[in-house]
Amino acid sequence: MSHSKKTLEERIEKTYAILGENLNTVRAGRANAALLDKVMVPYYGVPTPLKALANISVPDPRTIMITPFDAKSISDIEKGINEANIGINPTNDGKCVRLVVPQLTEERRKELQKVVKKYGEDSKVAVRNLRREHNDELKKMEKAGELTEDDTKKELDETQKIIDKAIKHIDEIIDKKNKEIMEV
């Protein structure tokens, strides 16, 4: 495998990772601790990631439970969750904070599917841009005499196969997320 093909595949993997991070922020009808990944809590005046201050668990499909390591931080944790605008109001019993994930309405599910579709489209555009950059690089190498015309054609075909596979994989990721959203 040539160096540039390896780089192309690494960059495609990064595209998948970004897509995954974006999709984790889309709340389906079930509890998912990843919803809290970007929540920052003002702990002693310093913005701190929630997961550094508490144990986060999912005791059942509708509940996320946050157990602070320091009981005094419970109101700061609630404040951080409210400021993060995740659309769920926290409740606390003095020891832990609970988030009860509400059932999604049909309308909300359709809105979320549009968001998911857009993330998928953005990822496909990113992958197609990688293809264009890679193909331009191959053509420059041919012009510079580093590749023969046949080698260039073979490399371009290989690149297309890699891109087709990546687009198919993105579609699979999006379909899986959409099924999760439609689960009642």
C-alpha positions as CSV (number, residue, x, y, z in Angstrom):
1,M,0.0,0.0,0.0
2,S,1.4,3.4,-1.0
3,H,2.0,6.1,1.6
4,S,-0.7,8.3,0.1
5,K,-3.3,5.5,0.1
6,K,-2.5,4.9,3.8
7,T,-3.0,8.6,4.5
8,L,-6.2,8.6,2.6
9,E,-7.6,5.7,4.7
10,E,-6.4,7.4,7.9
11,R,-8.2,10.6,6.9
12,I,-11.4,8.6,6.1
13,E,-11.2,7.0,9.6
14,K,-11.0,10.5,11.1
15,T,-14.2,11.3,9.1
16,Y,-15.9,8.3,10.7
17,A,-14.8,9.4,14.2
18,I,-16.1,12.9,13.7
19,L,-19.4,11.5,12.4
20,G,-19.6,9.2,15.4
21,E,-19.0,12.2,17.8
22,N,-21.7,14.2,16.1
23,L,-24.2,11.4,16.1
24,N,-23.6,10.8,19.9
25,T,-25.0,14.3,20.5
26,V,-28.2,13.5,18.7
27,R,-30.6,12.2,21.4
28,A,-32.5,9.1,20.4
29,G,-35.3,7.8,22.6
30,R,-33.0,5.9,24.9
31,A,-30.5,6.9,27.6
32,N,-26.9,7.3,26.4
33,A,-24.1,8.5,28.6
34,A,-22.4,10.1,25.5
35,L,-25.1,12.8,25.7
36,L,-23.0,14.3,28.6
37,D,-19.6,14.1,26.8
38,K,-19.5,17.8,26.2
39,V,-21.0,19.0,29.5
40,M,-18.7,21.3,31.4
41,V,-19.3,22.0,35.2
42,P,-18.1,25.1,37.0
43,Y,-16.2,23.2,39.7
44,Y,-14.6,25.7,42.2
45,G,-14.9,28.3,39.4
46,V,-13.0,26.2,36.9
47,P,-14.9,24.7,33.9
48,T,-14.4,20.9,34.3
49,P,-15.7,18.0,32.2
50,L,-18.6,16.3,34.0
51,K,-17.1,12.9,33.5
52,A,-14.1,14.1,35.6
53,L,-16.4,14.9,38.5
54,A,-18.8,12.0,38.6
55,N,-19.6,8.4,37.8
56,I,-22.1,8.3,35.0
57,S,-24.2,5.2,34.5
58,V,-27.3,4.1,32.6
59,P,-29.3,1.9,35.1
60,D,-32.2,1.5,32.6
61,P,-33.0,2.5,29.0
62,R,-34.7,5.7,30.1
63,T,-32.4,7.0,32.9
64,I,-28.9,8.4,33.1
65,M,-27.5,8.5,36.7
66,I,-24.7,10.9,37.7
67,T,-23.1,10.2,41.0
68,P,-20.7,13.0,42.0
69,F,-17.3,12.0,43.6
70,D,-17.8,15.1,45.8
71,A,-21.4,15.5,47.1
72,K,-20.9,19.3,47.4
73,S,-20.6,19.6,43.6
74,I,-24.2,18.3,43.0
75,S,-25.7,21.8,42.4
76,D,-22.8,22.7,40.1
77,I,-23.4,19.5,38.1
78,E,-27.1,20.4,37.7
79,K,-26.1,23.9,36.6
80,G,-23.7,22.5,34.1
81,I,-26.3,20.1,32.6
82,N,-28.9,22.9,32.4
83,E,-26.3,25.2,30.6
84,A,-25.4,22.4,28.1
85,N,-29.0,22.6,26.7
86,I,-29.4,18.9,26.2
87,G,-33.1,19.2,26.5
88,I,-33.5,17.1,29.7
89,N,-34.1,18.7,33.1
90,P,-32.0,17.1,35.9
91,T,-33.4,16.1,39.2
92,N,-31.4,15.2,42.3
93,D,-32.0,13.4,45.6
94,G,-29.0,14.9,47.4
95,K,-26.7,12.0,46.5
96,C,-27.0,11.8,42.7
97,V,-28.5,13.5,39.7
98,R,-30.9,11.7,37.4
99,L,-31.9,12.5,33.9
100,V,-35.0,10.8,32.7
101,V,-35.0,10.6,28.9
102,P,-38.5,11.5,27.6
103,Q,-40.1,9.5,24.8
104,L,-39.7,11.3,21.5
105,T,-42.7,12.5,19.6
106,E,-43.1,11.4,16.0
107,E,-42.4,15.0,14.9
108,R,-39.2,15.2,17.0
109,R,-38.0,11.9,15.6
110,K,-38.4,13.2,12.0
111,E,-36.4,16.4,13.0
112,L,-33.6,14.3,14.4
113,Q,-33.5,12.1,11.3
114,K,-33.0,15.3,9.3
115,V,-30.1,16.2,11.6
116,V,-28.6,12.7,11.2
117,K,-29.0,12.8,7.4
118,K,-27.1,16.2,7.3
119,Y,-24.3,14.8,9.4
120,G,-24.1,11.9,6.9
121,E,-24.1,14.2,3.9
122,D,-21.4,16.3,5.5
123,S,-19.3,13.2,6.0
124,K,-19.8,12.1,2.4
125,V,-18.7,15.5,1.1
126,A,-15.6,15.3,3.3
127,V,-14.8,11.9,1.9
128,R,-15.3,13.1,-1.7
129,N,-13.0,16.0,-1.1
130,L,-10.4,13.6,0.2
131,R,-10.8,11.6,-3.1
132,R,-10.3,14.8,-5.2
133,E,-7.2,15.8,-3.2
134,H,-5.8,12.2,-3.5
135,N,-6.5,12.1,-7.3
136,D,-4.9,15.5,-7.8
137,E,-1.8,14.2,-6.0
138,L,-1.7,11.1,-8.2
139,K,-2.0,13.2,-11.4
140,K,0.9,15.4,-10.2
141,M,3.0,12.4,-9.6
142,E,2.3,11.1,-13.1
143,K,3.2,14.5,-14.6
144,A,6.4,14.5,-12.6
145,G,7.2,11.1,-14.0
146,E,6.9,9.3,-10.6
147,L,4.0,7.1,-11.9
148,T,3.3,5.6,-15.3
149,E,0.0,6.3,-17.0
150,D,-1.1,2.7,-16.3
151,D,-0.1,3.0,-12.6
152,T,-2.0,6.2,-12.3
153,K,-5.1,4.6,-13.8
154,K,-4.8,1.6,-11.4
155,E,-4.3,4.0,-8.4
156,L,-7.3,6.1,-9.4
157,D,-9.4,2.9,-9.6
158,E,-8.2,1.8,-6.2
159,T,-9.0,5.2,-4.8
160,Q,-12.5,5.0,-6.2
161,K,-13.0,1.6,-4.5
162,I,-11.8,3.0,-1.2
163,I,-14.2,5.9,-1.5
164,D,-17.2,3.7,-2.5
165,K,-16.6,1.6,0.5
166,A,-16.3,4.6,2.8
167,I,-19.6,6.1,1.5
168,K,-21.4,2.7,1.9
169,H,-20.0,2.6,5.5
170,I,-21.3,6.1,6.2
171,D,-24.7,5.1,4.9
172,E,-24.7,2.1,7.3
173,I,-23.8,4.3,10.3
174,I,-26.6,6.7,9.4
175,D,-29.2,3.9,8.9
176,K,-28.2,2.4,12.3
177,K,-28.7,5.8,14.0
178,N,-32.0,6.4,12.2
179,K,-33.3,2.9,13.4
180,E,-32.2,3.9,17.0
181,I,-34.2,7.1,16.7
182,M,-37.3,5.3,15.4
183,E,-37.2,2.7,18.2
184,V,-40.1,3.3,20.6
